[in-house]
C-alpha cells in the first residue's frame, strides 16, 4: 500500500493536487485521446521534482545533475562495501593465522 510522507496540511494539498493532475484529464481534453505517459509519479530523491518512473526501483529523475548524484551515492556505497569485505577478510586472515601457531 502506498503511503505519503505527510508533515502538514500543505503536504496533503500537494499530494491531492498531484494525484488529480496525474489521473484526471483537463476539461478541455475530454473527448481527445489520452496522450499522458502511464506509470507511477514519484518525487526525485535529489532535486525533489515529480516524475513518472520507468521501473519500480527508480528513485532519481533523468536530469543530468540528479544522475550524477545517484552515481556518486552508488560509488560511495560500493566503496564502503568493498572496504567492509576487505576488512572482514583481513580480520579473518589475522585471526586464522594466530590460531594455527
Backbone as a chain_set.jsonl record, in Angstrom:
{"seq": "XXXXXXXXXXXXXXXXXXXXXXXXXXXXXXXXXXXXXXXXXXXXXXXXXXXXXXXXXXXXXXXXXXXXXXXXXXXXXXXXXXXXXXXXXXXXXXXXXXXXX", "coords": {"N": [[0.844, -1.18, 0.0], [0.485, 2.227, -0.743], [1.949, 4.977, 0.92], [1.903, 8.337, 1.928], [4.327, 10.829, 2.738], [3.518, 12.811, 5.171], [3.653, 15.926, 6.579], [2.374, 18.275, 7.032], [-0.614, 20.247, 6.413], [-0.247, 21.317, 3.945], [1.323, 19.461, 2.607], [-0.567, 17.466, 2.264], [-2.396, 18.787, 0.585], [-0.752, 19.22, -1.657], [-0.19, 16.599, -2.392], [-2.757, 15.648, -3.057], [-3.367, 17.369, -5.202], [-1.357, 16.624, -7.027], [-2.088, 13.959, -7.496], [-4.605, 14.348, -8.669], [-3.868, 15.7, -11.003], [-2.395, 13.752, -12.274], [-4.206, 11.713, -12.726], [-6.695, 12.626, -13.767], [-8.197, 13.981, -16.698], [-7.832, 17.221, -18.19], [-10.528, 19.611, -18.427], [-10.76, 20.685, -21.057], [-9.684, 18.681, -22.567], [-11.395, 16.545, -22.756], [-12.817, 13.946, -24.63], [-10.718, 13.807, -26.376], [-7.884, 11.807, -27.347], [-6.074, 10.201, -24.789], [-2.891, 11.192, -24.119], [-1.055, 11.042, -22.163], [1.811, 9.838, -20.325], [1.938, 6.512, -19.041], [2.225, 5.286, -15.719], [3.809, 5.447, -12.475], [3.892, 8.296, -10.488], [6.542, 9.801, -8.848], [8.639, 11.414, -6.374], [11.747, 12.909, -6.989], [14.73, 11.877, -5.417], [16.884, 13.56, -5.25], [16.521, 16.237, -6.45], [13.878, 16.791, -5.859], [11.791, 17.097, -7.615], [8.791, 16.052, -9.313], [8.271, 13.07, -11.174], [7.546, 10.596, -13.682], [8.186, 7.359, -13.062], [10.35, 4.902, -14.596], [10.849, 2.299, -13.865], [10.211, 0.038, -11.119], [12.187, 0.412, -9.272], [13.391, 2.841, -9.637], [14.605, 5.89, -8.375], [15.568, 8.393, -8.838], [15.267, 11.233, -11.009], [15.66, 11.832, -14.594], [17.357, 13.951, -15.037], [20.562, 15.429, -15.647], [22.156, 16.343, -13.395], [20.941, 15.045, -11.281], [21.37, 12.39, -11.942], [24.141, 12.373, -11.713], [24.385, 12.734, -8.943], [23.141, 10.387, -8.092], [24.894, 8.44, -9.145], [27.235, 9.114, -7.753], [26.472, 8.543, -5.131], [26.055, 5.814, -5.403], [28.654, 4.936, -6.056], [29.95, 5.582, -3.661], [28.599, 3.896, -1.875], [29.285, 1.372, -2.933], [32.069, 1.467, -2.593], [32.28, 1.546, 0.213], [31.177, -0.972, 0.785], [33.099, -2.669, -0.433], [35.363, -2.011, 1.142], [34.489, -2.897, 3.655], [34.286, -5.637, 3.18], [36.972, -6.217, 2.576], [38.114, -5.562, 5.043], [36.892, -7.451, 6.717], [37.909, -9.808, 5.593], [40.634, -9.407, 6.071], [40.683, -9.412, 8.874], [39.82, -12.013, 9.268], [41.945, -13.437, 8.138], [44.035, -12.609, 9.824], [43.16, -13.527, 12.346], [42.892, -16.228, 11.768], [45.547, -16.96, 11.219], [46.815, -16.638, 13.704], [45.61, -18.554, 15.268], [46.637, -20.945, 14.353], [49.237, -21.13, 15.295]], "CA": [[0.0, 0.0, 0.0], [1.231, 3.481, -0.844], [1.731, 5.933, 1.999], [2.539, 9.619, 1.658], [5.048, 11.438, 3.855], [2.708, 13.994, 5.459], [4.109, 16.71, 7.722], [1.495, 19.432, 7.215], [-1.775, 20.29, 5.542], [0.245, 21.649, 2.61], [1.724, 18.195, 2.013], [-1.799, 16.789, 1.853], [-2.917, 19.506, -0.576], [0.135, 18.957, -2.791], [-0.387, 15.213, -2.778], [-4.056, 15.541, -3.723], [-3.242, 18.044, -6.492], [-0.539, 15.782, -7.908], [-2.899, 12.802, -7.881], [-5.631, 14.81, -9.601], [-3.229, 16.021, -12.278], [-1.908, 12.538, -12.926], [-5.285, 10.777, -13.009], [-7.842, 13.208, -14.452], [-7.963, 14.827, -17.86], [-8.308, 18.6, -18.095], [-11.843, 19.705, -19.087], [-10.65, 20.933, -22.494], [-9.173, 17.483, -23.223], [-12.394, 15.483, -22.816], [-13.116, 13.545, -25.99], [-9.464, 13.591, -27.093], [-7.138, 10.631, -26.917], [-5.185, 10.479, -23.653], [-1.507, 11.016, -24.536], [-0.165, 11.109, -21.0], [2.536, 8.586, -20.093], [1.437, 5.648, -17.97], [3.215, 4.955, -14.718], [3.649, 5.981, -11.127], [4.608, 9.544, -10.295], [7.234, 9.877, -7.571], [9.478, 12.588, -6.154], [13.178, 12.618, -7.131], [15.431, 11.94, -4.137], [17.914, 14.6, -5.276], [16.027, 17.592, -6.72], [12.538, 16.961, -5.304], [10.781, 17.248, -8.665], [7.995, 14.864, -9.579], [8.452, 12.471, -12.489], [6.96, 9.264, -13.822], [9.332, 6.446, -13.07], [10.408, 3.899, -15.654], [10.848, 0.972, -13.251], [9.8, 0.136, -9.723], [13.351, 0.715, -8.439], [13.919, 4.167, -9.957], [14.418, 6.879, -7.318], [16.079, 9.675, -9.311], [14.785, 11.594, -12.336], [16.655, 11.695, -15.658], [18.166, 15.161, -15.185], [21.991, 15.083, -15.502], [22.684, 16.554, -12.04], [20.38, 14.003, -10.415], [22.08, 11.161, -12.273], [25.471, 12.488, -11.104], [24.218, 12.491, -7.506], [22.845, 8.959, -7.954], [26.12, 7.681, -9.393], [28.161, 9.379, -6.652], [25.993, 7.777, -3.981], [26.291, 4.401, -5.704], [30.091, 4.696, -5.921], [30.278, 5.626, -2.237], [28.064, 2.671, -1.272], [30.107, 0.251, -3.39], [33.372, 1.614, -1.95], [32.124, 1.125, 1.613], [31.005, -2.432, 0.791], [34.4, -3.28, -0.713], [36.228, -1.826, 2.309], [33.997, -3.77, 4.72], [34.669, -7.007, 2.811], [38.424, -6.305, 2.749], [38.39, -5.545, 6.484], [36.475, -8.749, 7.256], [38.871, -10.81, 5.133], [41.9, -9.168, 6.768], [40.498, -9.895, 10.247], [39.751, -13.468, 9.2], [43.317, -13.904, 7.899], [44.819, -12.353, 11.029], [42.688, -14.45, 13.392], [43.181, -17.59, 11.315], [46.975, -17.187, 11.329], [47.235, -16.737, 15.106], [45.065, -19.786, 15.842], [47.439, -22.085, 13.912], [50.549, -21.146, 15.949]], "C": [[0.886, 1.24, 0.0], [0.931, 4.363, 0.361], [2.518, 7.191, 1.693], [3.227, 10.113, 2.922], [4.375, 12.777, 4.151], [3.217, 14.665, 6.73], [3.225, 17.915, 7.991], [0.311, 19.328, 6.273], [-1.358, 20.618, 4.111], [0.723, 20.39, 1.883], [0.508, 17.432, 1.494], [-2.355, 17.441, 0.595], [-2.067, 19.224, -1.814], [-0.051, 17.531, -3.3], [-1.69, 15.045, -3.557], [-3.994, 16.188, -5.104], [-2.449, 17.188, -7.482], [-1.319, 14.564, -8.382], [-3.961, 13.196, -8.9], [-5.027, 15.079, -10.978], [-2.8, 14.766, -13.007], [-3.043, 11.613, -13.355], [-6.39, 11.342, -13.888], [-7.406, 14.04, -15.647], [-8.455, 16.244, -17.572], [-9.631, 18.701, -18.848], [-11.75, 19.917, -20.599], [-10.152, 19.709, -23.264], [-10.173, 16.335, -23.277], [-12.73, 15.195, -24.279], [-11.873, 13.314, -26.825], [-8.807, 12.32, -26.562], [-6.172, 11.028, -25.806], [-3.754, 10.169, -24.045], [-0.527, 11.066, -23.37], [0.561, 9.785, -20.811], [1.93, 7.815, -18.92], [2.554, 5.398, -16.973], [2.914, 5.62, -13.393], [4.498, 7.231, -10.994], [5.233, 9.548, -8.902], [8.09, 11.137, -7.536], [10.947, 12.164, -6.227], [13.869, 12.803, -5.782], [16.48, 13.038, -4.092], [17.315, 16.0, -5.412], [14.629, 17.841, -6.18], [11.449, 17.151, -6.342], [10.042, 15.934, -8.866], [8.255, 14.385, -11.002], [7.786, 11.114, -12.493], [8.102, 8.289, -13.99], [9.188, 5.379, -14.144], [10.402, 2.48, -15.114], [10.52, 1.137, -11.768], [10.953, 0.475, -8.785], [13.882, 2.128, -8.636], [13.582, 5.163, -8.845], [14.835, 8.28, -7.734], [15.537, 9.95, -10.703], [15.941, 11.54, -13.336], [17.51, 12.936, -15.863], [19.631, 14.829, -14.899], [22.53, 15.267, -14.086], [22.149, 15.516, -11.05], [21.06, 12.662, -10.678], [23.505, 11.186, -11.715], [25.405, 12.198, -9.615], [23.959, 11.007, -7.247], [24.113, 8.126, -8.116], [27.14, 7.892, -8.282], [27.765, 8.584, -5.415], [26.252, 6.286, -4.176], [27.773, 4.055, -5.556], [30.501, 4.66, -4.456], [29.807, 4.351, -1.54], [28.915, 1.469, -1.648], [31.494, 0.277, -2.746], [33.308, 1.131, -0.499], [31.939, -0.385, 1.72], [32.332, -3.143, 0.563], [35.324, -3.182, 0.496], [35.793, -2.733, 3.456], [34.383, -5.224, 4.444], [36.168, -7.203, 3.014], [38.799, -6.365, 4.225], [38.044, -6.897, 7.104], [37.45, -9.846, 6.846], [40.209, -10.656, 5.841], [41.812, -9.667, 8.209], [40.462, -11.416, 10.283], [41.151, -14.061, 9.012], [44.183, -13.722, 9.135], [44.44, -13.299, 12.163], [43.003, -15.894, 13.029], [44.661, -17.925, 11.457], [47.44, -17.36, 12.77], [46.71, -18.008, 15.761], [45.936, -20.997, 15.492], [48.765, -22.185, 14.669], [50.55, -21.848, 17.27]], "O": [[1.916, 1.279, 0.673], [-0.223, 4.479, 0.773], [3.665, 7.124, 1.25], [2.771, 9.852, 4.035], [4.629, 13.766, 3.464], [3.218, 14.07, 7.808], [3.309, 18.518, 9.061], [0.246, 18.428, 5.436], [-2.045, 20.234, 3.165], [0.544, 20.271, 0.671], [0.55, 16.829, 0.421], [-2.74, 16.752, -0.349], [-2.606, 19.011, -2.9], [-0.066, 17.295, -4.508], [-1.72, 14.379, -4.593], [-4.506, 15.627, -6.073], [-2.839, 17.05, -8.641], [-1.221, 14.18, -9.548], [-4.195, 12.48, -9.873], [-5.615, 14.722, -11.998], [-2.837, 14.721, -14.237], [-2.858, 10.803, -14.263], [-6.971, 10.605, -14.683], [-6.378, 14.716, -15.61], [-9.39, 16.435, -16.795], [-9.848, 17.961, -19.808], [-12.572, 19.386, -21.346], [-10.195, 19.703, -24.494], [-9.85, 15.262, -23.785], [-12.906, 16.121, -25.071], [-11.953, 12.688, -27.881], [-9.133, 11.832, -25.479], [-5.527, 12.073, -25.882], [-3.42, 9.008, -24.281], [0.686, 11.125, -23.57], [0.005, 8.725, -21.099], [1.472, 8.402, -17.94], [3.719, 5.309, -17.361], [1.884, 6.272, -13.226], [5.678, 7.231, -11.342], [4.548, 9.328, -7.902], [8.243, 11.832, -8.541], [11.345, 11.18, -5.604], [13.614, 13.784, -5.084], [16.925, 13.417, -3.009], [17.574, 16.863, -4.572], [14.224, 18.996, -6.051], [10.288, 17.347, -5.982], [10.581, 14.853, -8.626], [8.436, 15.188, -11.918], [7.496, 10.549, -11.439], [8.885, 8.379, -14.935], [8.086, 5.006, -14.544], [9.997, 1.552, -15.814], [10.55, 2.246, -11.235], [10.722, 0.794, -7.619], [14.742, 2.57, -7.874], [12.43, 5.272, -8.425], [14.495, 9.253, -7.061], [15.363, 9.026, -11.497], [17.074, 11.235, -12.961], [18.321, 12.967, -16.789], [19.917, 14.033, -14.004], [23.294, 14.424, -13.615], [22.835, 15.155, -10.093], [21.299, 11.888, -9.75], [24.024, 10.154, -11.291], [26.264, 11.499, -9.077], [24.493, 10.436, -6.296], [24.375, 7.22, -7.325], [27.84, 6.953, -7.903], [28.619, 8.02, -4.731], [26.62, 5.582, -3.235], [28.117, 3.012, -5.0], [31.299, 3.816, -4.048], [30.525, 3.789, -0.713], [29.235, 0.639, -0.796], [32.034, -0.771, -2.393], [34.183, 0.394, -0.045], [32.474, -1.013, 2.632], [32.661, -4.097, 1.267], [35.995, -4.154, 0.843], [36.641, -3.283, 4.159], [34.761, -5.955, 5.359], [36.596, -8.222, 3.556], [39.689, -7.12, 4.618], [38.803, -7.427, 7.916], [37.785, -10.716, 7.651], [40.853, -11.65, 6.177], [42.756, -10.276, 8.712], [40.999, -12.038, 11.199], [41.501, -15.058, 9.643], [44.986, -14.597, 9.459], [45.314, -13.813, 12.862], [43.345, -16.693, 13.9], [45.001, -19.062, 11.783], [48.355, -18.139, 13.036], [47.31, -18.494, 16.72], [45.972, -21.969, 16.246], [49.368, -23.259, 14.676], [51.589, -21.933, 17.923]]}, "num_chains": 1, "name": "protein.A"}
